[in-house]
């Protein structure tokens, strides 16, 4: 018969208990990011087809003319202005790039002024000088934006397969594609348009009338009223 040392047995039990406590402490002190990394958040149907804007860039190069813009250059700029016009144009951004010489910079400013004089907003137009750009060439980078439309309902799946509780493959496709088709300026998808500055003078007038108990709304215009013709009543 073999007898074990009681001290050795107690030492082994103590080491096992310490190892268990250390494992529990490690689990308790695990960072939240490591805990949730193994369990990702469920994907919403609309997240499968995110809204995004597609961009396509073309270049238009103009030779620097010491006598100003030529007729051919003016016609080319007229076509660009019609595309980027804020009145009836498309979502287009124009980036005028010139060399670093004073002549090239002055020519780039002349091109920018010509475009702004033909209804191109300064929000859609930028002018910059680059060292690698030749001094005798003005490059206009024309970036056209469009909303991305998905091809929906190209595949079928079993709608009764709900064991994984996951969204169906086509759910959210039609919603975001229809929403993207209604957005006038796809650039608003990436970043919202800047808001107009507040009218501090108008605000003070309204507050002054409010404190006096007067009407804060604008006066009605009798010329703007319309009545239904008696002939069709």
TAHUUR-V543918 format. One record per residue. N is the residue number from 1. RES is the residue in three letters. PHI is phi in radians with two decimals (NA if undefined). PSI is psi in whole degrees, -180 to 180 (NA if undefined). D_LAST is the distance of its C-alpha to the last C-alpha in Angstrom with 1 decimal. Layout:
N,RES,PHI,PSI,D_LAST + N,RES,PHI,PSI,D_LAST
This chain:
1,UNK,NA,136,118.9 + 2,UNK,-1.92,132,117.0 + 3,UNK,-1.90,136,115.7 + 4,UNK,-1.66,151,113.0 + 5,UNK,-1.23,123,113.1 + 6,UNK,-1.05,-34,110.9 + 7,UNK,-1.13,-39,110.2 + 8,UNK,-1.15,-38,108.9 + 9,UNK,-1.12,-45,106.6 + 10,UNK,-1.14,-35,105.1 + 11,UNK,-1.16,-41,104.6 + 12,UNK,-1.15,-40,102.8 + 13,UNK,-1.13,-38,100.5 + 14,UNK,-1.14,-42,99.8 + 15,UNK,-1.13,-39,98.9 + 16,UNK,-1.15,-40,96.5 + 17,UNK,-1.14,-39,94.8 + 18,UNK,-1.15,-38,94.4 + 19,UNK,-1.13,-39,92.9 + 20,UNK,-1.14,-42,90.4 + 21,UNK,-1.14,-39,89.4 + 22,UNK,-1.14,-37,89.1 + 23,UNK,-1.16,-41,86.8 + 24,UNK,-1.15,-39,84.6 + 25,UNK,-1.15,-37,84.5 + 26,UNK,-1.14,-39,83.5 + 27,UNK,-1.16,-38,80.6 + 28,UNK,-1.25,-31,79.5 + 29,UNK,-1.65,8,79.7 + 30,UNK,-1.14,133,77.9 + 31,UNK,-1.02,151,75.1 + 32,UNK,-1.10,-33,71.6 + 33,UNK,-1.14,-36,70.8 + 34,UNK,-1.28,-30,73.7 + 35,UNK,-1.19,-44,72.5 + 36,UNK,-1.53,-6,69.0 + 37,UNK,-1.16,-30,70.0 + 38,UNK,-1.46,-14,70.9 + 39,UNK,-2.16,81,67.7 + 40,UNK,-1.16,155,64.7 + 41,UNK,-1.16,147,61.3 + 42,UNK,-1.12,146,59.1 + 43,UNK,-1.52,127,56.8 + 44,UNK,-1.31,156,53.1 + 45,UNK,-1.02,-41,51.1 + 46,UNK,-1.27,-20,49.3 + 47,UNK,-1.30,-15,52.7 + 48,UNK,-1.27,-25,53.8 + 49,UNK,-2.26,77,51.4 + 50,UNK,-1.22,152,51.2 + 51,UNK,-1.28,133,48.7 + 52,UNK,-2.69,157,50.6 + 53,UNK,-1.88,131,50.2 + 54,UNK,-1.66,138,52.3 + 55,UNK,-2.14,141,53.7 + 56,UNK,-2.33,128,55.2 + 57,UNK,-2.00,130,57.2 + 58,UNK,-2.14,155,58.2 + 59,UNK,-1.98,139,60.4 + 60,UNK,-2.15,121,60.1 + 61,UNK,-1.89,133,63.3 + 62,UNK,-2.15,138,63.6 + 63,UNK,-1.41,135,66.9 + 64,UNK,-1.18,121,67.5 + 65,UNK,-1.86,120,67.6 + 66,UNK,-1.12,-21,69.5 + 67,UNK,-1.63,11,67.6 + 68,UNK,1.75,-171,64.2 + 69,UNK,-1.28,135,61.6 + 70,UNK,-1.45,174,62.1 + 71,UNK,-1.16,-40,59.4 + 72,UNK,-1.13,-39,59.7 + 73,UNK,-1.18,-37,59.4 + 74,UNK,-1.14,-40,56.3 + 75,UNK,-1.15,-38,54.6 + 76,UNK,-1.14,-40,55.6 + 77,UNK,-1.22,-31,54.2 + 78,UNK,-1.12,-39,50.9 + 79,UNK,-1.17,-39,50.5 + 80,UNK,-1.15,-40,51.2 + 81,UNK,-1.14,-36,48.8 + 82,UNK,-1.16,-30,46.0 + 83,UNK,-1.36,-36,46.7 + 84,UNK,-1.77,11,47.0 + 85,UNK,-1.14,141,44.4 + 86,UNK,-1.35,-11,42.2 + 87,UNK,-1.45,-51,39.2 + 88,UNK,-2.49,24,39.0 + 89,UNK,-1.54,-173,42.5 + 90,UNK,-1.74,170,43.9 + 91,UNK,-1.23,91,45.6 + 92,UNK,-2.28,138,48.9 + 93,UNK,-2.02,137,51.7 + 94,UNK,-2.04,126,54.2 + 95,UNK,-2.08,109,57.7 + 96,UNK,-1.57,121,59.8 + 97,UNK,-2.06,129,63.5 + 98,UNK,-2.24,172,66.3 + 99,UNK,-1.34,-174,70.0 + 100,UNK,-1.66,-4,71.7 + 101,UNK,-1.28,154,73.0 + 102,UNK,-1.04,-36,71.4 + 103,UNK,-1.15,-42,70.5 + 104,UNK,-1.17,-41,68.7 + 105,UNK,-1.12,-42,66.8 + 106,UNK,-1.13,-38,65.7 + 107,UNK,-1.17,-38,64.5 + 108,UNK,-1.14,-38,62.5 + 109,UNK,-1.17,-36,60.8 + 110,UNK,-1.14,-40,60.0 + 111,UNK,-1.13,-42,58.3 + 112,UNK,-1.10,-43,56.4 + 113,UNK,-1.13,-36,55.2 + 114,UNK,-1.15,-42,54.1 + 115,UNK,-1.17,-41,52.0 + 116,UNK,-1.17,-29,50.4 + 117,UNK,-1.28,-9,49.7 + 118,UNK,-2.02,42,47.7 + 119,UNK,1.19,28,45.2 + 120,UNK,-1.66,121,47.6 + 121,UNK,-1.23,148,47.3 + 122,UNK,-1.20,-17,50.6 + 123,UNK,-1.23,-26,49.8 + 124,UNK,-1.74,7,50.1 + 125,UNK,-2.30,134,53.2 + 126,UNK,-2.42,150,56.7 + 127,UNK,-2.24,130,60.0 + 128,UNK,-2.53,157,63.4 + 129,UNK,-2.06,136,67.1 + 130,UNK,-2.26,147,69.4 + 131,UNK,-1.19,-36,73.2 + 132,UNK,-1.38,-8,73.2 + 133,UNK,-1.39,132,70.6 + 134,UNK,-1.10,145,72.3 + 135,UNK,-1.25,-21,72.0 + 136,UNK,-1.71,9,71.1 + 137,UNK,-2.28,133,68.2 + 138,UNK,-1.89,121,64.7 + 139,UNK,-1.81,131,63.2 + 140,UNK,-2.01,112,59.5 + 141,UNK,-1.50,115,58.7 + 142,UNK,-1.78,111,55.2 + 143,UNK,-1.89,120,54.0 + 144,UNK,-1.85,134,50.9 + 145,UNK,-1.96,145,49.3 + 146,UNK,-2.58,147,47.5 + 147,UNK,-1.31,139,46.5 + 148,UNK,-1.39,126,48.9 + 149,UNK,-1.93,131,47.3 + 150,UNK,-1.59,150,49.4 + 151,UNK,-1.49,102,50.0 + 152,UNK,-1.62,158,48.9 + 153,UNK,0.99,40,49.8 + 154,UNK,-1.57,-17,52.8 + 155,UNK,-2.28,156,55.1 + 156,UNK,-2.02,153,55.0 + 157,UNK,-2.50,166,56.8 + 158,UNK,-1.37,109,57.6 + 159,UNK,-1.25,-13,54.8 + 160,UNK,-1.54,-5,57.1 + 161,UNK,-1.45,86,59.8 + 162,UNK,-1.99,18,59.1 + 163,UNK,-1.18,-31,62.7 + 164,UNK,-1.58,-7,62.6 + 165,UNK,0.98,43,59.3 + 166,UNK,-1.88,151,58.2 + 167,UNK,-1.17,149,54.8 + 168,UNK,-1.20,157,54.2 + 169,UNK,-1.13,-34,54.7 + 170,UNK,-1.62,-7,51.1 + 171,UNK,-1.21,130,49.4 + 172,UNK,1.64,-12,47.6 + 173,UNK,-1.22,-51,47.8 + 174,UNK,-1.16,-36,44.2 + 175,UNK,-1.10,-52,42.8 + 176,UNK,-1.29,-29,44.7 + 177,UNK,-1.21,-41,44.2 + 178,UNK,-1.16,-38,40.4 + 179,UNK,-1.15,-40,40.6 + 180,UNK,-1.14,-35,42.9 + 181,UNK,-1.21,-21,40.6 + 182,UNK,-1.62,-8,37.8 + 183,UNK,-1.39,121,40.0 + 184,UNK,-1.19,-44,39.4 + 185,UNK,-2.07,105,42.8 + 186,UNK,-1.07,-17,45.5 + 187,UNK,-1.15,-20,47.8 + 188,UNK,-1.21,-16,45.9 + 189,UNK,-1.21,-42,47.5 + 190,UNK,-1.33,-42,50.9 + 191,UNK,-2.63,138,50.1 + 192,UNK,-1.19,155,46.9 + 193,UNK,-1.19,145,45.7 + 194,UNK,-1.15,142,47.0 + 195,UNK,-1.41,153,44.8 + 196,UNK,-1.27,148,44.0 + 197,UNK,-1.14,149,46.2 + 198,UNK,-1.24,148,45.0 + 199,UNK,-1.63,95,43.9 + 200,UNK,-1.15,-36,46.5 + 201,UNK,-1.15,-46,45.4 + 202,UNK,-1.11,-37,41.8 + 203,UNK,-1.11,-42,43.2 + 204,UNK,-1.17,-35,45.4 + 205,UNK,-1.14,-44,42.6 + 206,UNK,-1.14,-43,40.5 + 207,UNK,-1.14,-37,43.5 + 208,UNK,-1.13,-41,44.5 + 209,UNK,-1.17,-36,41.1 + 210,UNK,-1.14,-41,41.4 + 211,UNK,-1.17,-32,44.8 + 212,UNK,-1.45,-4,43.7 + 213,UNK,1.38,17,40.8 + 214,UNK,-1.60,168,38.2 + 215,UNK,-1.25,132,34.9 + 216,UNK,-1.65,-9,35.8 + 217,UNK,-1.40,161,32.4 + 218,UNK,-1.26,155,31.4 + 219,UNK,-1.22,144,29.6 + 220,UNK,-1.28,146,25.8 + 221,UNK,-1.87,116,24.8 + 222,UNK,-1.16,-27,22.0 + 223,UNK,-1.27,-18,21.9 + 224,UNK,-1.56,-3,21.0 + 225,UNK,-1.42,149,17.8 + 226,UNK,-2.32,140,14.5 + 227,UNK,-2.11,149,11.0 + 228,UNK,-1.28,137,7.7 + 229,UNK,-1.10,142,7.0 + 230,UNK,-1.17,-19,5.3 + 231,UNK,-1.21,-25,5.7 + 232,UNK,-1.83,3,3.8 + 233,UNK,-1.38,NA,0.0
